[in-house]
Amino acid sequence: MNNILVVDDDQTVLKVIKSQLELHDMQVFTVMNPKSAVAKMNAEVIDLTLVDLVLNGNSGLDLMETLHGIAPEMPIIIITGYGTIQTAVEAKKRGASTNLTKPFDLDELLLQIKNCMEKPIQSKAPEKLTNRASKNMALTTSSGKARQSKTS
């Protein structure tokens, strides 16, 4: 069973998505703001997140980056009532797996979730992991002996 987190400031949207995804054997957690989303991410193992682009004046893209800081490989689908090509490109650049424009069809949502769960995420996460790994790599001294870097 996949654990899905849905972040939207519209209670009706949360109820509809939750009820529909639960019919497809998914465990669905719903929250209405970024602070609650971060708390839920720290409390549960989440496999995929749906994030509204605009959350009561907060940026869903900023939240997405925060969530990727907690779970770098987790797919995130941006959902929005303000869908433009520019928004989609910006979301993708910042690490979104895909985006859906409201109102969206349930079959399309299910297909996007399935696709996201099957393919690896293309985000900035590998860069972060590579930078961390390079900081922790053994350094070679002038005598040819390796020493471990103490940076964390």
Kinemage of the C-alpha trace (Angstrom):
@kinemage 1
@onewidth
@group {chain A} dominant
@subgroup {mainchain}
@vectorlist {calphas} color= white
{ca met a 1} P 0.000 0.000 0.000
{ca asn a 2} L 1.394 3.393 -1.007
{ca asn a 3} L 1.374 6.272 1.470
{ca ile a 4} L 0.303 9.485 -0.242
{ca leu a 5} L 0.450 12.959 1.294
{ca val a 6} L -1.895 15.573 -0.198
{ca val a 7} L -1.262 19.247 0.584
{ca asp a 8} L -4.004 21.671 -0.476
{ca asp a 9} L -5.713 24.627 1.201
{ca asp a 10} L -9.122 23.571 -0.168
{ca gln a 11} L -10.852 21.105 2.161
{ca thr a 12} L -13.148 19.895 -0.644
{ca val a 13} L -10.203 19.009 -2.880
{ca leu a 14} L -8.585 17.120 0.008
{ca lys a 15} L -11.754 15.114 0.718
{ca val a 16} L -12.310 14.194 -2.943
{ca ile a 17} L -8.707 13.126 -3.575
{ca lys a 18} L -8.547 11.181 -0.300
{ca ser a 19} L -11.788 9.287 -0.919
{ca gln a 20} L -10.859 8.413 -4.500
{ca leu a 21} L -7.298 7.291 -3.774
{ca glu a 22} L -8.403 5.201 -0.817
{ca leu a 23} L -10.696 3.288 -3.187
{ca his a 24} L -7.474 2.271 -4.986
{ca asp a 25} L -5.793 0.852 -1.872
{ca met a 26} L -3.700 3.898 -1.027
{ca gln a 27} L -3.175 5.286 2.468
{ca val a 28} L -3.852 9.024 2.161
{ca phe a 29} L -2.806 11.749 4.596
{ca thr a 30} L -4.182 15.254 4.044
{ca val a 31} L -2.910 18.583 5.355
{ca met a 32} L -3.775 22.180 4.545
{ca asn a 33} L -0.488 24.074 5.018
{ca pro a 34} L 3.286 23.742 4.651
{ca lys a 35} L 3.985 23.472 8.393
{ca ser a 36} L 1.610 20.511 8.731
{ca ala a 37} L 3.110 18.922 5.604
{ca val a 38} L 6.618 19.025 7.069
{ca ala a 39} L 5.345 17.607 10.371
{ca lys a 40} L 3.565 14.755 8.565
{ca met a 41} L 6.686 14.008 6.482
{ca asn a 42} L 8.715 13.730 9.680
{ca ala a 43} L 6.111 11.468 11.311
{ca glu a 44} L 5.261 9.065 8.448
{ca val a 45} L 6.950 7.250 5.590
{ca ile a 46} L 5.489 8.964 2.523
{ca asp a 47} L 5.876 7.434 -0.942
{ca leu a 48} L 4.508 10.336 -3.008
{ca thr a 49} L 3.159 13.828 -2.356
{ca leu a 50} L 0.609 15.964 -4.188
{ca val a 51} L 1.244 19.660 -3.516
{ca asp a 52} L -0.990 22.563 -4.522
{ca leu a 53} L 0.956 25.323 -6.270
{ca val a 54} L -0.573 28.083 -4.111
{ca leu a 55} L -1.273 27.401 -0.427
{ca asn a 56} L -2.929 30.434 1.205
{ca gly a 57} L -0.241 32.723 -0.165
{ca asn a 58} L 2.598 30.228 0.370
{ca ser a 59} L 4.481 28.706 -2.546
{ca gly a 60} L 3.895 25.037 -3.248
{ca leu a 61} L 7.220 25.023 -5.116
{ca asp a 62} L 9.045 26.219 -2.001
{ca leu a 63} L 7.275 23.512 0.008
{ca met a 64} L 8.274 20.942 -2.608
{ca glu a 65} L 11.937 21.868 -2.163
{ca thr a 66} L 11.593 21.626 1.623
{ca leu a 67} L 10.001 18.182 1.327
{ca his a 68} L 12.763 17.059 -1.024
{ca gly a 69} L 15.208 18.112 1.687
{ca ile a 70} L 13.528 15.541 3.955
{ca ala a 71} L 12.979 12.831 1.311
{ca pro a 72} L 15.116 13.607 -1.766
{ca glu a 73} L 13.886 10.714 -3.906
{ca met a 74} L 10.162 11.076 -3.174
{ca pro a 75} L 8.090 11.968 -6.241
{ca ile a 76} L 6.054 15.163 -5.963
{ca ile a 77} L 3.172 16.068 -8.238
{ca ile a 78} L 2.240 19.749 -8.339
{ca ile a 79} L -1.514 20.348 -8.637
{ca thr a 80} L -2.812 23.760 -9.601
{ca gly a 81} L -5.748 25.764 -10.783
{ca tyr a 82} L -3.268 28.161 -12.391
{ca gly a 83} L -1.701 25.874 -14.971
{ca thr a 84} L 0.546 27.528 -17.528
{ca ile a 85} L 3.473 26.224 -19.538
{ca gln a 86} L 5.756 28.561 -17.587
{ca thr a 87} L 4.495 27.147 -14.276
{ca ala a 88} L 4.994 23.566 -15.477
{ca val a 89} L 8.553 24.302 -16.635
{ca glu a 90} L 9.420 26.041 -13.360
{ca ala a 91} L 7.977 23.156 -11.319
{ca lys a 92} L 9.956 20.608 -13.330
{ca lys a 93} L 13.185 22.635 -12.993
{ca arg a 94} L 12.719 22.758 -9.236
{ca gly a 95} L 12.173 18.999 -8.920
{ca ala a 96} L 8.508 18.188 -9.564
{ca ser a 97} L 7.877 14.790 -11.101
{ca thr a 98} L 4.924 16.186 -13.040
{ca asn a 99} L 1.991 18.555 -12.651
{ca leu a 100} L -1.776 18.396 -13.041
{ca thr a 101} L -4.171 21.258 -13.685
{ca lys a 102} L -7.406 21.394 -11.665
{ca pro a 103} L -9.946 20.143 -12.261
{ca phe a 104} L -8.238 16.916 -13.237
{ca asp a 105} L -9.653 13.560 -14.162
{ca leu a 106} L -9.282 10.776 -11.585
{ca asp a 107} L -7.905 8.409 -14.223
{ca glu a 108} L -5.225 10.968 -15.119
{ca leu a 109} L -4.302 11.381 -11.449
{ca leu a 110} L -4.038 7.616 -10.975
{ca leu a 111} L -1.930 7.282 -14.127
{ca gln a 112} L 0.451 10.046 -12.997
{ca ile a 113} L 0.796 8.477 -9.542
{ca lys a 114} L 1.524 5.082 -11.117
{ca asn a 115} L 4.091 6.599 -13.489
{ca cys a 116} L 5.810 8.505 -10.696
{ca met a 117} L 6.030 5.439 -8.483
{ca glu a 118} L 7.580 3.379 -11.290
{ca lys a 119} L 10.316 5.745 -12.435
{ca pro a 120} L 13.156 7.355 -10.530
{ca ile a 121} L 12.750 11.030 -9.737
{ca gln a 122} L 14.764 13.582 -11.677
{ca ser a 123} L 15.520 16.221 -9.113
{ca lys a 124} L 18.413 18.102 -7.650
{ca ala a 125} L 18.732 15.350 -5.033
{ca pro a 126} L 21.598 13.519 -6.825
{ca glu a 127} L 23.577 16.781 -6.855
{ca lys a 128} L 23.102 17.131 -3.109
{ca leu a 129} L 24.106 13.521 -2.518
{ca thr a 130} L 27.169 13.886 -4.745
{ca asn a 131} L 28.260 17.033 -2.910
{ca arg a 132} L 27.868 15.278 0.458
{ca ala a 133} L 29.747 12.233 -0.793
{ca ser a 134} L 32.624 14.325 -2.121
{ca lys a 135} L 32.964 16.062 1.256
{ca asn a 136} L 33.198 12.689 2.978
{ca met a 137} L 35.630 11.105 0.511
{ca ala a 138} L 39.092 10.111 1.619
{ca leu a 139} L 41.722 12.709 0.797
{ca thr a 140} L 45.179 11.706 -0.311
{ca thr a 141} L 48.078 13.368 1.501
{ca ser a 142} L 51.393 14.221 -0.105
{ca ser a 143} L 52.886 11.017 1.344
{ca gly a 144} L 50.260 9.021 -0.574
{ca lys a 145} L 48.351 7.926 2.522
{ca ala a 146} L 44.612 8.447 2.614
{ca arg a 147} L 42.991 10.322 5.461
{ca gln a 148} L 39.278 10.746 6.129
{ca ser a 149} L 37.771 14.192 5.819
{ca lys a 150} L 36.138 15.384 9.047
{ca thr a 151} L 33.515 17.578 7.397
{ca ser a 152} L 29.890 16.544 7.757
